[in-house]
Amino acid sequence: MKDVRQMTDELFYTIAFSFLPGLQPRNRKILLEAYGAASSIYEERKKGQDAFPLLDAVHKQLLMSPWPLREAEAEIKFMQEHGIMGLSVLNKHYPNRLVHCDDAPTVLYVKGEYNFNLPQLISIVGSRQHTIQVNKVIQELLAGLAHLKIGVISGLALGVDGIAHQNALAQNIPTWGVLAHGLKEIYPLQHRKLAVSMLDKGGLITEYHKDIKPLPFCFPTRNRIVAGMSDA
């Protein structure tokens, strides 16, 4: 465990912090901004009863409970094995629009490029069931925007999302898919080839660690990232 910690010390503690149950993203963000780093929050615990003097008893107890360090170690090893970047909400490369959201994810896991701080980012999302005109509308929209320095954000879902990613690639526009699960799998499976093709100029983004499955509640939660990263 020591070597992993030395290589990615701050990310290690930030991931462990993000694994702590009972804390909402907005609470984590406030704490990180107050203490400056997850490692500083971890060190504060050593003060025992004098730690976290401004917090209520419930939140103090959550922070004083054992941190899931082994789980964080396993996550970082998985990231290193699969070329995944971890961005803390305090990292300078974190999406510069999303960081202003109160409930911005504590950590984003990124596979592919992470240069998403472009002059303009747009999100194109929609239903699985759609009219036959959708592909033409999106194609014309992106053809008209291709001369701008834009990126396209969507959710890699079947239907409109997949069409948006495909048309962005066809116009040589960077595109990122925000996933509602961890990067150990691609959902839906039909978009695995599309996901791989997005990695060279764009990629995949998720706030969920590797073992999280695409459960129903994850999708609306994911949508706040799509919206938060986009100008329109």
N, C-alpha and C positions, 0 to 999 in steps of 0.2 A: 504493500500500500504506500510506502514511503516514497518510492520513485514517482509514482503517479501524482502524488501530492506536490512534490517538488516541481514537476513539469507544469502543472496547471493548478497551482495552489488556490488562487482566488476563485477560479471557476469551480474547483472541487467543493469549496465551502458554499458557493452560491447554489450549486445543484443540490447539495445536502439541505440547504435552507429551503429550497423550493419543494423538497419532498416532505417537509414537516407538515403533518395534518393539522387542520383547524384554522389555518391562516388563509385569508383571501388575498388575491393578487394586489389589491389596493393597499392592504395592510403591510404586505411584504415590501412594496415599493416605498411606502412611508418610512419603514424601518431601515431599508437600505440607504435612503437619502439622508436619514438622521445619523446613521453610524458610519456611512461612507463605504462600507464593504461588509460582505457576509462574514468574513473572517473576524472582523471587529465585533460583530454581534456574538459570534462564537466565543471570542475571548472575554466578552462582558460576563458570560456565564460563570467564569471563574471567581467572580466577586460574591457568589452565593446569595445570601439574603439581601445584600446591598446592590445586586444587579438590577438593571432596568427600573430605576426608581420612579420613572414617570408613567410606567405602564400599569394597567389594571391587573388584578390577580390572575384572571383567566389567560391573558396574553403572556404574562410573565411565566406562568406554569408551562405554557406551550413551548416557549423558548428554552426553558430550563430542562425540559424533558430530553432524553437521549436523542441525538441527531443521527439520522440514517446514513452514516459515513460509508458503510460497506455498499449500500445501494448506489451511492454517488460514485464510488470507485468503479463499480460494475458499469455504470452509465458512461463514464469517461473512457474506459477500456473499449466499450462498444463503439464510441465515437472515433477513437483513434484507429480502430480496425476498419472502419467504413468511411473514413474521410468526412466526418461530420463536424461542423463548426458549432460551438456553443457561444451564444452572445448573451451576456448579462444585460439587464435593463440599464446598467451603468456604463456599458461598453460604448465606445465612440462609434462603432460600426452598427449599433442597434438602429433599427428603422427610425429615422428622425421625425416622422409624423406620429408613429405609434407611441413613442416614448412620452408624449404629452398626454396620453390617455391615463386616467386615474387607475384603471384596472389593467394596465399593460402587463403582459406576462413577465415573470421574474427572469426566465431564461427562454430563449428561442434556439431551437436546434435547426441548423441549416445545412442542407446537402446541395452542393453546387456553388454558384456565385452568391456573394453577399453584398454586392454593390447596388443595393436597392435604394440608396439615397439619391435618386435621379431628380432632375428638375420637375418632372410630372409623373405621377403614378395613377393609373385608373384601374378600377375593379369592374369586371364584367361577370355577373353571376345570373343564374336563372334556374328554371325547373328542368327536370329530366324530360318531361313531356313538353314539346314545343312545336311550333308551326314549321312548315318547310321553308319559310322565308328567313328564318333565324340566321342560317349560315351566310346568306347573302348580305343581310343587314350588318352583321359583325365584320364580314370581309370588307365591305365598303367603309365602315367606320374606321377600322384600323388602317386601311389603305390611305385614308385621308389624314391620319395622325402619324403615319410612319416617318415623316420628315422631322418630327419633333423628337426630343430626347425623352421618350416615355418608356414606362414599363407597364405590364399588364399583370394584375393580381386576380386570381380566381381560386376555386376550391377543388379542382381536379375531379369534380363529380361528373357523373354521366350527364349528357344533355348539353345545356348551354355552356357550362364551365369548360368541358372538354373542347367544344367548338372554339371558345375564346382562346384557349391555350394553343390550339392547332393553327388558328389564323394568325396569332401573334408570331409564332415560329415562321410561318410562311412569309410574313412581312419583315422578318429579321428583327423583331422587337423582343427584348428580354421579357420573360414571363415566369412568374413564380406561383406555385400551387401551395395553398395553406391547407395542411392536413388536419383531420380530426382524430388522429391516432399517432402512435410512435412510428419511428422510421425503420422498425424491424420488418414492416410489410408495406405494401402499396394497396390502397383501397380506393376505388374498385380495381380488381385485378385486371380488368380489360384495359386499364390505362397505364399499365406498367411500362409498355413500350413508349408511350407518350411521356411519361415521367422521366425516363432515361434520356429522351431526346431534349428535354428541357434543361438538363444539367449544364450544358456547355454555355448557355447564355440565359441564365435564370436558375431555377432550381425548385427545391421543396423546403417548406418551412413548417415547423410545428412547435407548440409549447409542451407537447406530451412526451414523456420519456418512452424508451424503446418498447416497453411491455404493454403500453396502453392500447387497447383494442378500439375500433371505431364504434363506440356505443352511442345510442341516440342523443344523450345529453351533451356529447362532445361537439356535435355539429353546430348548434346555435352559439356555443361558447367560441368555437373556431371563427364564426362569422364576424365577431368583434375585431379580430386581427385583420381580416380582409378589409373591413371598413376603415379601421384605424390606420392602416398603411397607405390609404388611397386619398388622393385629392378630390376625386369625383367617381 
